[in-house]
Amino acid sequence: GGGTTTGKRVVNLAEDAEFQGAVGVVVNAPTPNETICYLREKIEIPIVITVVSEHKEIKKRIESGASTLQVYTLLY
């Protein structure tokens, strides 16, 4: 979630994934830091956030509760 699916819906999907035995959840790059904070409050499994730009305030992503960064790189 985190792209076209936002807010509480992302959290509901993450909670369901955790209940089903997932060992982590991945959220897309457009996910706001507020949603990551809310996720961290609701689930105990790791949160992986996709990063597509060094200009996306990576430190704030981690402070918001991201456990791991998935770095997406374009090679030309």
PDB file of N, CA, C, O and CB in Angstrom:
ATOM      1  N   GLY A   1       0.815  -1.197   0.000  1.00  0.00           N
ATOM      2  CA  GLY A   1       0.000   0.000   0.000  1.00  0.00           C
ATOM      3  C   GLY A   1       0.849   1.248   0.000  1.00  0.00           C
ATOM      4  O   GLY A   1       2.079   1.199  -0.044  1.00  0.00           O
ATOM      5  N   GLY A   2       0.163   2.355   0.050  1.00  0.00           N
ATOM      6  CA  GLY A   2       0.850   3.626   0.143  1.00  0.00           C
ATOM      7  C   GLY A   2       0.826   4.453  -1.123  1.00  0.00           C
ATOM      8  O   GLY A   2       1.111   5.650  -1.076  1.00  0.00           O
ATOM      9  N   GLY A   3       0.497   3.855  -2.248  1.00  0.00           N
ATOM     10  CA  GLY A   3       0.410   4.603  -3.502  1.00  0.00           C
ATOM     11  C   GLY A   3      -0.995   5.125  -3.662  1.00  0.00           C
ATOM     12  O   GLY A   3      -1.301   6.240  -3.240  1.00  0.00           O
ATOM     13  N   THR A   4      -1.853   4.327  -4.268  1.00  0.00           N
ATOM     14  CA  THR A   4      -3.252   4.720  -4.408  1.00  0.00           C
ATOM     15  C   THR A   4      -4.059   4.319  -3.180  1.00  0.00           C
ATOM     16  O   THR A   4      -5.111   4.899  -2.911  1.00  0.00           O
ATOM     17  CB  THR A   4      -3.859   4.094  -5.662  1.00  0.00           C
ATOM     18  N   THR A   5      -3.578   3.339  -2.442  1.00  0.00           N
ATOM     19  CA  THR A   5      -4.203   2.952  -1.177  1.00  0.00           C
ATOM     20  C   THR A   5      -3.502   3.743  -0.080  1.00  0.00           C
ATOM     21  O   THR A   5      -2.275   3.711   0.018  1.00  0.00           O
ATOM     22  CB  THR A   5      -4.106   1.388  -0.922  1.00  0.00           C
ATOM     23  N   THR A   6      -4.265   4.453   0.745  1.00  0.00           N
ATOM     24  CA  THR A   6      -3.631   5.331   1.725  1.00  0.00           C
ATOM     25  C   THR A   6      -4.266   5.197   3.110  1.00  0.00           C
ATOM     26  O   THR A   6      -5.294   4.543   3.287  1.00  0.00           O
ATOM     27  CB  THR A   6      -3.713   6.777   1.258  1.00  0.00           C
ATOM     28  N   GLY A   7      -3.616   5.840   4.086  1.00  0.00           N
ATOM     29  CA  GLY A   7      -4.154   5.999   5.427  1.00  0.00           C
ATOM     30  C   GLY A   7      -4.569   4.718   6.126  1.00  0.00           C
ATOM     31  O   GLY A   7      -3.828   3.736   6.166  1.00  0.00           O
ATOM     32  N   LYS A   8      -5.771   4.755   6.674  1.00  0.00           N
ATOM     33  CA  LYS A   8      -6.273   3.650   7.475  1.00  0.00           C
ATOM     34  C   LYS A   8      -6.330   2.349   6.687  1.00  0.00           C
ATOM     35  O   LYS A   8      -6.110   1.278   7.253  1.00  0.00           O
ATOM     36  CB  LYS A   8      -7.642   3.982   8.012  1.00  0.00           C
ATOM     37  N   ARG A   9      -6.619   2.421   5.406  1.00  0.00           N
ATOM     38  CA  ARG A   9      -6.682   1.213   4.578  1.00  0.00           C
ATOM     39  C   ARG A   9      -5.330   0.505   4.553  1.00  0.00           C
ATOM     40  O   ARG A   9      -5.279  -0.723   4.614  1.00  0.00           O
ATOM     41  CB  ARG A   9      -7.125   1.564   3.145  1.00  0.00           C
ATOM     42  N   VAL A  10      -4.241   1.257   4.463  1.00  0.00           N
ATOM     43  CA  VAL A  10      -2.902   0.678   4.487  1.00  0.00           C
ATOM     44  C   VAL A  10      -2.681  -0.052   5.808  1.00  0.00           C
ATOM     45  O   VAL A  10      -2.158  -1.166   5.833  1.00  0.00           O
ATOM     46  CB  VAL A  10      -1.825   1.772   4.280  1.00  0.00           C
ATOM     47  N   VAL A  11      -3.082   0.582   6.896  1.00  0.00           N
ATOM     48  CA  VAL A  11      -2.920  -0.021   8.215  1.00  0.00           C
ATOM     49  C   VAL A  11      -3.756  -1.293   8.332  1.00  0.00           C
ATOM     50  O   VAL A  11      -3.285  -2.300   8.860  1.00  0.00           O
ATOM     51  CB  VAL A  11      -3.312   0.977   9.314  1.00  0.00           C
ATOM     52  N   ASN A  12      -4.993  -1.251   7.842  1.00  0.00           N
ATOM     53  CA  ASN A  12      -5.844  -2.444   7.889  1.00  0.00           C
ATOM     54  C   ASN A  12      -5.217  -3.603   7.115  1.00  0.00           C
ATOM     55  O   ASN A  12      -5.232  -4.743   7.581  1.00  0.00           O
ATOM     56  CB  ASN A  12      -7.235  -2.129   7.322  1.00  0.00           C
ATOM     57  N   LEU A  13      -4.669  -3.313   5.941  1.00  0.00           N
ATOM     58  CA  LEU A  13      -4.027  -4.355   5.139  1.00  0.00           C
ATOM     59  C   LEU A  13      -2.789  -4.903   5.850  1.00  0.00           C
ATOM     60  O   LEU A  13      -2.548  -6.110   5.841  1.00  0.00           O
ATOM     61  CB  LEU A  13      -3.643  -3.807   3.752  1.00  0.00           C
ATOM     62  N   ALA A  14      -2.015  -4.024   6.458  1.00  0.00           N
ATOM     63  CA  ALA A  14      -0.808  -4.449   7.170  1.00  0.00           C
ATOM     64  C   ALA A  14      -1.168  -5.307   8.384  1.00  0.00           C
ATOM     65  O   ALA A  14      -0.522  -6.323   8.641  1.00  0.00           O
ATOM     66  CB  ALA A  14       0.017  -3.222   7.610  1.00  0.00           C
ATOM     67  N   GLU A  15      -2.188  -4.903   9.124  1.00  0.00           N
ATOM     68  CA  GLU A  15      -2.626  -5.697  10.276  1.00  0.00           C
ATOM     69  C   GLU A  15      -3.090  -7.079   9.829  1.00  0.00           C
ATOM     70  O   GLU A  15      -2.766  -8.082  10.466  1.00  0.00           O
ATOM     71  CB  GLU A  15      -3.757  -4.976  11.034  1.00  0.00           C
ATOM     72  N   ASP A  16      -3.844  -7.133   8.746  1.00  0.00           N
ATOM     73  CA  ASP A  16      -4.313  -8.407   8.231  1.00  0.00           C
ATOM     74  C   ASP A  16      -3.135  -9.284   7.809  1.00  0.00           C
ATOM     75  O   ASP A  16      -3.119 -10.484   8.084  1.00  0.00           O
ATOM     76  CB  ASP A  16      -5.266  -8.189   7.053  1.00  0.00           C
ATOM     77  N   ALA A  17      -2.160  -8.687   7.147  1.00  0.00           N
ATOM     78  CA  ALA A  17      -0.972  -9.436   6.731  1.00  0.00           C
ATOM     79  C   ALA A  17      -0.244 -10.005   7.951  1.00  0.00           C
ATOM     80  O   ALA A  17       0.192 -11.156   7.943  1.00  0.00           O
ATOM     81  CB  ALA A  17      -0.020  -8.533   5.912  1.00  0.00           C
ATOM     82  N   GLU A  18      -0.120  -9.187   8.997  1.00  0.00           N
ATOM     83  CA  GLU A  18       0.537  -9.647  10.224  1.00  0.00           C
ATOM     84  C   GLU A  18      -0.241 -10.802  10.856  1.00  0.00           C
ATOM     85  O   GLU A  18       0.356 -11.792  11.279  1.00  0.00           O
ATOM     86  CB  GLU A  18       0.675  -8.486  11.230  1.00  0.00           C
ATOM     87  N   PHE A  19      -1.556 -10.681  10.920  1.00  0.00           N
ATOM     88  CA  PHE A  19      -2.392 -11.735  11.490  1.00  0.00           C
ATOM     89  C   PHE A  19      -2.283 -13.040  10.701  1.00  0.00           C
ATOM     90  O   PHE A  19      -2.427 -14.127  11.260  1.00  0.00           O
ATOM     91  CB  PHE A  19      -3.843 -11.280  11.537  1.00  0.00           C
ATOM     92  N   GLN A  20      -2.025 -12.919   9.389  1.00  0.00           N
ATOM     93  CA  GLN A  20      -1.919 -14.088   8.517  1.00  0.00           C
ATOM     94  C   GLN A  20      -0.520 -14.714   8.552  1.00  0.00           C
ATOM     95  O   GLN A  20      -0.281 -15.739   7.915  1.00  0.00           O
ATOM     96  CB  GLN A  20      -2.272 -13.700   7.089  1.00  0.00           C
ATOM     97  N   GLY A  21       0.398 -14.097   9.295  1.00  0.00           N
ATOM     98  CA  GLY A  21       1.731 -14.671   9.447  1.00  0.00           C
ATOM     99  C   GLY A  21       2.838 -13.992   8.667  1.00  0.00           C
ATOM    100  O   GLY A  21       3.954 -14.510   8.621  1.00  0.00           O
ATOM    101  N   ALA A  22       2.568 -12.846   8.049  1.00  0.00           N
ATOM    102  CA  ALA A  22       3.620 -12.129   7.315  1.00  0.00           C
ATOM    103  C   ALA A  22       4.749 -11.748   8.277  1.00  0.00           C
ATOM    104  O   ALA A  22       4.512 -11.467   9.452  1.00  0.00           O
ATOM    105  CB  ALA A  22       3.042 -10.857   6.616  1.00  0.00           C
ATOM    106  N   VAL A  23       5.959 -11.743   7.765  1.00  0.00           N
ATOM    107  CA  VAL A  23       7.105 -11.373   8.585  1.00  0.00           C
ATOM    108  C   VAL A  23       7.536  -9.931   8.338  1.00  0.00           C
ATOM    109  O   VAL A  23       8.523  -9.473   8.915  1.00  0.00           O
ATOM    110  CB  VAL A  23       8.266 -12.315   8.315  1.00  0.00           C
ATOM    111  N   GLY A  24       6.815  -9.216   7.492  1.00  0.00           N
ATOM    112  CA  GLY A  24       7.086  -7.814   7.220  1.00  0.00           C
ATOM    113  C   GLY A  24       6.102  -7.297   6.189  1.00  0.00           C
ATOM    114  O   GLY A  24       5.443  -8.076   5.500  1.00  0.00           O
ATOM    115  N   VAL A  25       6.006  -5.979   6.086  1.00  0.00           N
ATOM    116  CA  VAL A  25       5.160  -5.355   5.074  1.00  0.00           C
ATOM    117  C   VAL A  25       5.995  -4.356   4.288  1.00  0.00           C
ATOM    118  O   VAL A  25       6.919  -3.740   4.820  1.00  0.00           O
ATOM    119  CB  VAL A  25       3.925  -4.661   5.721  1.00  0.00           C
ATOM    120  N   VAL A  26       5.654  -4.207   3.015  1.00  0.00           N
ATOM    121  CA  VAL A  26       6.337  -3.257   2.141  1.00  0.00           C
ATOM    122  C   VAL A  26       5.334  -2.184   1.747  1.00  0.00           C
ATOM    123  O   VAL A  26       4.226  -2.492   1.307  1.00  0.00           O
ATOM    124  CB  VAL A  26       6.940  -3.964   0.877  1.00  0.00           C
ATOM    125  N   VAL A  27       5.727  -0.921   1.905  1.00  0.00           N
ATOM    126  CA  VAL A  27       4.882   0.187   1.465  1.00  0.00           C
ATOM    127  C   VAL A  27       5.610   0.963   0.381  1.00  0.00           C
ATOM    128  O   VAL A  27       6.837   1.054   0.380  1.00  0.00           O
ATOM    129  CB  VAL A  27       4.510   1.118   2.654  1.00  0.00           C
ATOM    130  N   ASN A  28       4.848   1.510  -0.528  1.00  0.00           N
ATOM    131  CA  ASN A  28       5.390   2.195  -1.691  1.00  0.00           C
ATOM    132  C   ASN A  28       5.970   3.561  -1.342  1.00  0.00           C
ATOM    133  O   ASN A  28       5.670   4.133  -0.294  1.00  0.00           O
ATOM    134  CB  ASN A  28       4.319   2.348  -2.740  1.00  0.00           C
ATOM    135  N   ALA A  29       6.794   4.061  -2.229  1.00  0.00           N
ATOM    136  CA  ALA A  29       7.481   5.336  -2.037  1.00  0.00           C
ATOM    137  C   ALA A  29       6.563   6.511  -1.703  1.00  0.00           C
ATOM    138  O   ALA A  29       6.951   7.342  -0.882  1.00  0.00           O
ATOM    139  CB  ALA A  29       8.251   5.661  -3.261  1.00  0.00           C
ATOM    140  N   PRO A  30       5.365   6.631  -2.290  1.00  0.00           N
ATOM    141  CA  PRO A  30       4.533   7.800  -1.981  1.00  0.00           C
ATOM    142  C   PRO A  30       3.904   7.802  -0.581  1.00  0.00           C
ATOM    143  O   PRO A  30       3.256   8.777  -0.200  1.00  0.00           O
ATOM    144  CB  PRO A  30       3.446   7.898  -2.990  1.00  0.00           C
ATOM    145  N   THR A  31       4.084   6.740   0.173  1.00  0.00           N
ATOM    146  CA  THR A  31       3.478   6.653   1.504  1.00  0.00           C
ATOM    147  C   THR A  31       3.959   7.806   2.385  1.00  0.00           C
ATOM    148  O   THR A  31       5.163   7.989   2.563  1.00  0.00           O
ATOM    149  CB  THR A  31       3.813   5.296   2.166  1.00  0.00           C
ATOM    150  N   PRO A  32       3.023   8.586   2.937  1.00  0.00           N
ATOM    151  CA  PRO A  32       3.426   9.694   3.811  1.00  0.00           C
ATOM    152  C   PRO A  32       4.036   9.189   5.129  1.00  0.00           C
ATOM    153  O   PRO A  32       3.706   8.098   5.594  1.00  0.00           O
ATOM    154  CB  PRO A  32       2.217  10.596   4.107  1.00  0.00           C
ATOM    155  N   ASN A  33       4.913   9.982   5.715  1.00  0.00           N
ATOM    156  CA  ASN A  33       5.528   9.623   6.987  1.00  0.00           C
ATOM    157  C   ASN A  33       4.479   9.415   8.077  1.00  0.00           C
ATOM    158  O   ASN A  33       4.670   8.588   8.969  1.00  0.00           O
ATOM    159  CB  ASN A  33       6.518  10.701   7.414  1.00  0.00           C
ATOM    160  N   GLU A  34       3.381  10.153   8.013  1.00  0.00           N
ATOM    161  CA  GLU A  34       2.317  10.006   9.009  1.00  0.00           C
ATOM    162  C   GLU A  34       1.738   8.593   8.970  1.00  0.00           C
ATOM    163  O   GLU A  34       1.424   8.018  10.012  1.00  0.00           O
ATOM    164  CB  GLU A  34       1.204  11.046   8.770  1.00  0.00           C
ATOM    165  N   THR A  35       1.599   8.040   7.775  1.00  0.00           N
ATOM    166  CA  THR A  35       1.080   6.676   7.641  1.00  0.00           C
ATOM    167  C   THR A  35       2.075   5.667   8.206  1.00  0.00           C
ATOM    168  O   THR A  35       1.675   4.690   8.840  1.00  0.00           O
ATOM    169  CB  THR A  35       0.776   6.354   6.162  1.00  0.00           C
ATOM    170  N   ILE A  36       3.361   5.896   7.982  1.00  0.00           N
ATOM    171  CA  ILE A  36       4.385   5.011   8.531  1.00  0.00           C
ATOM    172  C   ILE A  36       4.335   5.043  10.057  1.00  0.00           C
ATOM    173  O   ILE A  36       4.435   3.998  10.700  1.00  0.00           O
ATOM    174  CB  ILE A  36       5.790   5.418   8.026  1.00  0.00           C
ATOM    175  N   CYS A  37       4.180   6.228  10.637  1.00  0.00           N
ATOM    176  CA  CYS A  37       4.059   6.354  12.101  1.00  0.00           C
ATOM    177  C   CYS A  37       2.858   5.568  12.613  1.00  0.00           C
ATOM    178  O   CYS A  37       2.959   4.851  13.609  1.00  0.00           O
ATOM    179  CB  CYS A  37       3.932   7.839  12.512  1.00  0.00           C
ATOM    180  N   TYR A  38       1.733   5.701  11.938  1.00  0.00           N
ATOM    181  CA  TYR A  38       0.512   5.010  12.331  1.00  0.00           C
ATOM    182  C   TYR A  38       0.691   3.495  12.209  1.00  0.00           C
ATOM    183  O   TYR A  38       0.238   2.740  13.069  1.00  0.00           O
ATOM    184  CB  TYR A  38      -0.675   5.482  11.470  1.00  0.00           C
ATOM    185  N   LEU A  39       1.351   3.058  11.140  1.00  0.00           N
ATOM    186  CA  LEU A  39       1.643   1.635  10.973  1.00  0.00           C
ATOM    187  C   LEU A  39       2.477   1.114  12.134  1.00  0.00           C
ATOM    188  O   LEU A  39       2.187   0.057  12.696  1.00  0.00           O
ATOM    189  CB  LEU A  39       2.370   1.388   9.647  1.00  0.00           C
ATOM    190  N   ARG A  40       3.519   1.866  12.490  1.00  0.00           N
ATOM    191  CA  ARG A  40       4.419   1.445  13.563  1.00  0.00           C
ATOM    192  C   ARG A  40       3.659   1.262  14.872  1.00  0.00           C
ATOM    193  O   ARG A  40       3.982   0.370  15.656  1.00  0.00           O
ATOM    194  CB  ARG A  40       5.548   2.466  13.747  1.00  0.00           C
ATOM    195  N   GLU A  41       2.651   2.103  15.114  1.00  0.00           N
ATOM    196  CA  GLU A  41       1.850   1.990  16.335  1.00  0.00           C
ATOM    197  C   GLU A  41       0.979   0.733  16.321  1.00  0.00           C
ATOM    198  O   GLU A  41       0.655   0.196  17.381  1.00  0.00           O
ATOM    199  CB  GLU A  41       0.972   3.232  16.506  1.00  0.00           C
ATOM    200  N   LYS A  42       0.599   0.264  15.139  1.00  0.00           N
ATOM    201  CA  LYS A  42      -0.392  -0.800  15.017  1.00  0.00           C
ATOM    202  C   LYS A  42       0.171  -2.194  14.757  1.00  0.00           C
ATOM    203  O   LYS A  42      -0.479  -3.189  15.080  1.00  0.00           O
ATOM    204  CB  LYS A  42      -1.321  -0.461  13.935  1.00  0.00           C
ATOM    205  N   ILE A  43       1.369  -2.282  14.179  1.00  0.00           N
ATOM    206  CA  ILE A  43       1.926  -3.602  13.873  1.00  0.00           C
ATOM    207  C   ILE A  43       3.304  -3.750  14.501  1.00  0.00           C
ATOM    208  O   ILE A  43       3.985  -2.768  14.794  1.00  0.00           O
ATOM    209  CB  ILE A  43       2.006  -3.822  12.348  1.00  0.00           C
ATOM    210  N   GLU A  44       3.696  -5.011  14.698  1.00  0.00           N
ATOM    211  CA  GLU A  44       4.990  -5.288  15.319  1.00  0.00           C
ATOM    212  C   GLU A  44       6.029  -5.793  14.324  1.00  0.00           C
ATOM    213  O   GLU A  44       7.220  -5.821  14.633  1.00  0.00           O
ATOM    214  CB  GLU A  44       4.820  -6.297  16.422  1.00  0.00           C
ATOM    215  N   ILE A  45       5.584  -6.195  13.127  1.00  0.00           N
ATOM    216  CA  ILE A  45       6.515  -6.723  12.135  1.00  0.00           C
ATOM    217  C   ILE A  45       7.234  -5.563  11.421  1.00  0.00           C
ATOM    218  O   ILE A  45       6.753  -4.431  11.449  1.00  0.00           O
ATOM    219  CB  ILE A  45       5.764  -7.621  11.106  1.00  0.00           C
ATOM    220  N   PRO A  46       8.368  -5.838  10.791  1.00  0.00           N
ATOM    221  CA  PRO A  46       9.125  -4.777  10.112  1.00  0.00           C
ATOM    222  C   PRO A  46       8.334  -4.095   8.992  1.00  0.00           C
ATOM    223  O   PRO A  46       7.516  -4.712   8.310  1.00  0.00           O
ATOM    224  CB  PRO A  46      10.405  -5.351   9.542  1.00  0.00           C
ATOM    225  N   ILE A  47       8.607  -2.814   8.832  1.00  0.00           N
ATOM    226  CA  ILE A  47       8.026  -2.007   7.758  1.00  0.00           C
ATOM    227  C   ILE A  47       9.149  -1.660   6.782  1.00  0.00           C
ATOM    228  O   ILE A  47      10.144  -1.040   7.156  1.00  0.00           O
ATOM    229  CB  ILE A  47       7.332  -0.703   8.321  1.00  0.00           C
ATOM    230  N   VAL A  48       8.976  -2.066   5.537  1.00  0.00           N
ATOM    231  CA  VAL A  48       9.946  -1.763   4.492  1.00  0.00           C
ATOM    232  C   VAL A  48       9.348  -0.669   3.627  1.00  0.00           C
ATOM    233  O   VAL A  48       8.226  -0.807   3.140  1.00  0.00           O
ATOM    234  CB  VAL A  48      10.307  -3.035   3.642  1.00  0.00           C
ATOM    235  N   ILE A  49      10.086   0.420   3.431  1.00  0.00           N
ATOM    236  CA  ILE A  49       9.614   1.531   2.594  1.00  0.00           C
ATOM    237  C   ILE A  49      10.501   1.628   1.366  1.00  0.00           C
ATOM    238  O   ILE A  49      11.726   1.596   1.474  1.00  0.00           O
ATOM    239  CB  ILE A  49       9.614   2.879   3.382  1.00  0.00           C
ATOM    240  N   THR A  50       9.889   1.744   0.212  1.00  0.00           N
ATOM    241  CA  THR A  50      10.633   1.910  -1.031  1.00  0.00           C
ATOM    242  C   THR A  50      11.136   3.339  -1.127  1.00  0.00           C
ATOM    243  O   THR A  50      10.389   4.286  -0.881  1.00  0.00           O
ATOM    244  CB  THR A  50       9.758   1.554  -2.256  1.00  0.00           C
ATOM    245  N   VAL A  51      12.396   3.493  -1.483  1.00  0.00           N
ATOM    246  CA  VAL A  51      13.011   4.812  -1.664  1.00  0.00           C
ATOM    247  C   VAL A  51      13.450   4.927  -3.114  1.00  0.00           C
ATOM    248  O   VAL A  51      14.186   4.076  -3.615  1.00  0.00           O
ATOM    249  CB  VAL A  51      14.225   5.027  -0.686  1.00  0.00           C
ATOM    250  N   VAL A  52      13.000   5.978  -3.788  1.00  0.00           N
ATOM    251  CA  VAL A  52      13.363   6.145  -5.201  1.00  0.00           C
ATOM    252  C   VAL A  52      14.220   7.385  -5.450  1.00  0.00           C
ATOM    253  O   VAL A  52      14.680   7.618  -6.567  1.00  0.00           O
ATOM    254  CB  VAL A  52      12.110   6.223  -6.049  1.00  0.00           C
ATOM    255  N   SER A  53      14.430   8.183  -4.387  1.00  0.00           N
ATOM    256  CA  SER A  53      15.214   9.403  -4.553  1.00  0.00           C
ATOM    257  C   SER A  53      15.941   9.740  -3.256  1.00  0.00           C
ATOM    258  O   SER A  53      15.394   9.581  -2.164  1.00  0.00           O
ATOM    259  CB  SER A  53      14.311  10.577  -4.987  1.00  0.00           C
ATOM    260  N   GLU A  54      17.153  10.197  -3.387  1.00  0.00           N
ATOM    261  CA  GLU A  54      17.911  10.627  -2.208  1.00  0.00           C
ATOM    262  C   GLU A  54      17.338  11.912  -1.613  1.00  0.00           C
ATOM    263  O   GLU A  54      17.741  12.334  -0.529  1.00  0.00           O
ATOM    264  CB  GLU A  54      19.386  10.834  -2.571  1.00  0.00           C
ATOM    265  N   HIS A  55      16.407  12.523  -2.315  1.00  0.00           N
ATOM    266  CA  HIS A  55      15.801  13.772  -1.858  1.00  0.00           C
ATOM    267  C   HIS A  55      14.523  13.531  -1.056  1.00  0.00           C
ATOM    268  O   HIS A  55      13.800  14.489  -0.780  1.00  0.00           O
ATOM    269  CB  HIS A  55      15.502  14.668  -3.045  1.00  0.00           C
ATOM    270  N   LYS A  56      14.220  12.302  -0.677  1.00  0.00           N
ATOM    271  CA  LYS A  56      12.970  11.958  -0.008  1.00  0.00           C
ATOM    272  C   LYS A  56      13.087  11.948   1.517  1.00  0.00           C
ATOM    273  O   LYS A  56      12.291  11.280   2.178  1.00  0.00           O
ATOM    274  CB  LYS A  56      12.500  10.610  -0.484  1.00  0.00           C
ATOM    275  N   GLU A  57      14.032  12.653   2.083  1.00  0.00           N
ATOM    276  CA  GLU A  57      14.187  12.747   3.536  1.00  0.00           C
ATOM    277  C   GLU A  57      14.253  11.364   4.180  1.00  0.00           C
ATOM    278  O   GLU A  57      13.394  10.996   4.981  1.00  0.00           O
ATOM    279  CB  GLU A  57      13.034  13.550   4.143  1.00  0.00           C
ATOM    280  N   ILE A  58      15.267  10.621   3.822  1.00  0.00           N
ATOM    281  CA  ILE A  58      15.426   9.248   4.283  1.00  0.00           C
ATOM    282  C   ILE A  58      15.457   9.170   5.803  1.00  0.00           C
ATOM    283  O   ILE A  58      14.866   8.260   6.384  1.00  0.00           O
ATOM    284  CB  ILE A  58      16.694   8.643   3.706  1.00  0.00           C
ATOM    285  N   LYS A  59      16.128  10.101   6.448  1.00  0.00           N
ATOM    286  CA  LYS A  59      16.210  10.098   7.917  1.00  0.00           C
ATOM    287  C   LYS A  59      14.808  10.159   8.535  1.00  0.00           C
ATOM    288  O   LYS A  59      14.535   9.465   9.514  1.00  0.00           O
ATOM    289  CB  LYS A  59      17.068  11.293   8.415  1.00  0.00           C
ATOM    290  N   LYS A  60      13.924  10.983   7.973  1.00  0.00           N
ATOM    291  CA  LYS A  60      12.560  11.088   8.503  1.00  0.00           C
ATOM    292  C   LYS A  60      11.775   9.804   8.291  1.00  0.00           C
ATOM    293  O   LYS A  60      10.901   9.480   9.095  1.00  0.00           O
ATOM    294  CB  LYS A  60      11.826  12.252   7.851  1.00  0.00           C
ATOM    295  N   ARG A  61      12.068   9.064   7.222  1.00  0.00           N
ATOM    296  CA  ARG A  61      11.407   7.780   6.982  1.00  0.00           C
ATOM    297  C   ARG A  61      11.747   6.810   8.112  1.00  0.00           C
ATOM    298  O   ARG A  61      10.877   6.111   8.632  1.00  0.00           O
ATOM    299  CB  ARG A  61      11.828   7.186   5.607  1.00  0.00           C
ATOM    300  N   ILE A  62      13.020   6.781   8.480  1.00  0.00           N
ATOM    301  CA  ILE A  62      13.464   5.894   9.553  1.00  0.00           C
ATOM    302  C   ILE A  62      12.891   6.359  10.893  1.00  0.00           C
ATOM    303  O   ILE A  62      12.424   5.544  11.689  1.00  0.00           O
ATOM    304  CB  ILE A  62      15.009   5.843   9.613  1.00  0.00           C
ATOM    305  N   GLU A  63      12.929   7.657  11.137  1.00  0.00           N
ATOM    306  CA  GLU A  63      12.365   8.198  12.382  1.00  0.00           C
ATOM    307  C   GLU A  63      10.864   7.930  12.484  1.00  0.00           C
ATOM    308  O   GLU A  63      10.328   7.808  13.586  1.00  0.00           O
ATOM    309  CB  GLU A  63      12.630   9.705  12.473  1.00  0.00           C
ATOM    310  N   SER A  64      10.193   7.839  11.353  1.00  0.00           N
ATOM    311  CA  SER A  64       8.750   7.587  11.333  1.00  0.00           C
ATOM    312  C   SER A  64       8.413   6.134  11.658  1.00  0.00           C
ATOM    313  O   SER A  64       7.275   5.823  12.009  1.00  0.00           O
ATOM    314  CB  SER A  64       8.176   7.953   9.973  1.00  0.00           C
ATOM    315  N   GLY A  65       9.404   5.240  11.542  1.00  0.00           N
ATOM    316  CA  GLY A  65       9.155   3.853  11.898  1.00  0.00           C
ATOM    317  C   GLY A  65       9.545   2.823  10.867  1.00  0.00           C
ATOM    318  O   GLY A  65       9.343   1.627  11.081  1.00  0.00           O
ATOM    319  N   ALA A  66      10.104   3.261   9.747  1.00  0.00           N
ATOM    320  CA  ALA A  66      10.549   2.295   8.740  1.00  0.00           C
ATOM    321  C   ALA A  66      11.691   1.459   9.316  1.00  0.00           C
ATOM    322  O   ALA A  66      12.622   1.994   9.919  1.00  0.00           O
ATOM    323  CB  ALA A  66      10.999   3.016   7.432  1.00  0.00           C
ATOM    324  N   SER A  67      11.609   0.153   9.125  1.00  0.00           N
ATOM    325  CA  SER A  67      12.645  -0.753   9.624  1.00  0.00           C
ATOM    326  C   SER A  67      13.762  -0.935   8.606  1.00  0.00           C
ATOM    327  O   SER A  67      14.932  -1.078   8.960  1.00  0.00           O
ATOM    328  CB  SER A  67      12.038  -2.109   9.978  1.00  0.00           C
ATOM    329  N   THR A  68      13.373  -0.925   7.327  1.00  0.00           N
ATOM    330  CA  THR A  68      14.299  -1.200   6.232  1.00  0.00           C
ATOM    331  C   THR A  68      13.948  -0.314   5.054  1.00  0.00           C
ATOM    332  O   THR A  68      12.782   0.009   4.827  1.00  0.00           O
ATOM    333  CB  THR A  68      14.260  -2.696   5.826  1.00  0.00           C
ATOM    334  N   LEU A  69      14.969   0.074   4.306  1.00  0.00           N
ATOM    335  CA  LEU A  69      14.754   0.835   3.086  1.00  0.00           C
ATOM    336  C   LEU A  69      14.992  -0.074   1.890  1.00  0.00           C
ATOM    337  O   LEU A  69      16.012  -0.760   1.811  1.00  0.00           O
ATOM    338  CB  LEU A  69      15.680   2.077   3.031  1.00  0.00           C
ATOM    339  N   GLN A  70      14.063  -0.073   0.979  1.00  0.00           N
ATOM    340  CA  GLN A  70      14.216  -0.797  -0.283  1.00  0.00           C
ATOM    341  C   GLN A  70      14.584   0.266  -1.310  1.00  0.00           C
ATOM    342  O   GLN A  70      13.744   1.084  -1.685  1.00  0.00           O
ATOM    343  CB  GLN A  70      12.889  -1.604  -0.695  1.00  0.00           C
ATOM    344  N   VAL A  71      15.819   0.259  -1.762  1.00  0.00           N
ATOM    345  CA  VAL A  71      16.294   1.285  -2.668  1.00  0.00           C
ATOM    346  C   VAL A  71      16.045   0.860  -4.106  1.00  0.00           C
ATOM    347  O   VAL A  71      16.510  -0.185  -4.560  1.00  0.00           O
ATOM    348  CB  VAL A  71      17.784   1.568  -2.437  1.00  0.00           C
ATOM    349  N   TYR A  72      15.303   1.697  -4.801  1.00  0.00           N
ATOM    350  CA  TYR A  72      14.982   1.454  -6.199  1.00  0.00           C
ATOM    351  C   TYR A  72      15.897   2.314  -7.040  1.00  0.00           C
ATOM    352  O   TYR A  72      15.884   3.539  -6.921  1.00  0.00           O
ATOM    353  CB  TYR A  72      13.486   1.753  -6.507  1.00  0.00           C
ATOM    354  N   THR A  73      16.691   1.687  -7.889  1.00  0.00           N
ATOM    355  CA  THR A  73      17.669   2.404  -8.694  1.00  0.00           C
ATOM    356  C   THR A  73      17.394   2.214 -10.169  1.00  0.00           C
ATOM    357  O   THR A  73      17.139   1.102 -10.631  1.00  0.00           O
ATOM    358  CB  THR A  73      19.080   1.945  -8.360  1.00  0.00           C
ATOM    359  N   LEU A  74      17.449   3.303 -10.898  1.00  0.00           N
ATOM    360  CA  LEU A  74      17.349   3.233 -12.357  1.00  0.00           C
ATOM    361  C   LEU A  74      18.745   3.242 -12.940  1.00  0.00           C
ATOM    362  O   LEU A  74      19.559   4.108 -12.618  1.00  0.00           O
ATOM    363  CB  LEU A  74      16.507   4.409 -12.928  1.00  0.00           C
ATOM    364  N   LEU A  75      19.014   2.294 -13.781  1.00  0.00           N
ATOM    365  CA  LEU A  75      20.307   2.246 -14.458  1.00  0.00           C
ATOM    366  C   LEU A  75      20.114   2.644 -15.904  1.00  0.00           C
ATOM    367  O   LEU A  75      19.224   2.132 -16.583  1.00  0.00           O
ATOM    368  CB  LEU A  75      20.950   0.838 -14.355  1.00  0.00           C
ATOM    369  N   TYR A  76      20.930   3.541 -16.366  1.00  0.00           N
ATOM    370  CA  TYR A  76      20.823   4.011 -17.739  1.00  0.00           C
ATOM    371  C   TYR A  76      21.900   3.436 -18.597  1.00  0.00           C
ATOM    372  O   TYR A  76      21.960   3.728 -19.792  1.00  0.00           O
ATOM    373  CB  TYR A  76      20.874   5.504 -17.796  1.00  0.00           C
TER     374      TYR A  76
END
